[in-house]
């Protein structure tokens, strides 16, 4: 019995190598599966990090954006060329634009329907007499225009004098920026019959009248009538005829050959080339979004122009490119006009 018991004991503690092998295979298989899952999770985290990089690029672009309409004057002044529609403007981000900004900028529309609100910071009025060059004169010592307008007017009048081969054009500028109270007086005395205070383009500091000195006239001056050179080149410096012939139904004002308005390049080039008034141009731009911008070629440069309706309340998210200079101007008629310099 003892010997039999010993045999049974040895059989009870006998090592089963076949089972060990199977167990090892199971453990190895589980280790491979766990390793694959971990690598898959790590791969997903790497993909998820890409939007953060894009976010950083967008932030950097916002910090380098151009925000004033004055940048448009960098274009080389030349005649306007043909204009067409073009492909989508590549928009990289949006920037919030405050509601009051809709009333600021070179493209603000002011007429019987749209009132100028005199927003702070819109213009920097300076006297013409103290800041003009030698190629034209000022009608008095107090008339003012926005600083940007005077700079561009100086450039225009110098080029005009060169075209005439003279440094004396006998042109003088009168009637520029008007305050609200000044227009109240003008309207009540009949000097400005059409529009009440708040609704005249002169409030913008971008509109003025041009006259010619004329010793044969009883008044000593005559209305300025643009010649061929002026008609072809004024737009290259940002100027349009504010109340052209045949546009009274749109402007609400009788046509005048001597009242000019600064709107900036390239808008003036497009307006003059297509014989529009400012009201018609705003209507045209409103039909174009960043997905279908208006392409304008002027002064050897190409621009994309599009409209963004203002939000009903609060800020408006305006789509802008990350890699191109641009400007944003309110139009005072419901939204913003973005001008992108393509080349």
Buried (B, 14 or more C-beta within 10 A) or exposed (E): EEEEEEEEEEEEEEEEEEEEEEEEEEEEEEEEEEEEEEEEEEEEEEEEEEEEEEEEEBEEBBEEBBEEBBBBBEBEBBEBBEBEEBEEBEBBBBBEBEBEBBBBBBBBBBBEEBBBBBBEEBBEBBBBBEBBBEBBBBBEEEBBBBBBBBBBBBBBBBBBBEBEEEEEBBBBBBBBBBBEEBBBEBBEEEEBEBBBBBBBBBBBBBBBBBBBBEEEEEEEBBBBEBEEEBEBBBBBBBBBBBBBEEBEEBBBBEBBBBBBBBBBBBBBBBBBBEEBBBBBBBBBBBEBBBEBBBBBBBBEBBBBBBBBEBBEEEBBEBBBBBEBBBBBBBBBBBBBBBBBBBE
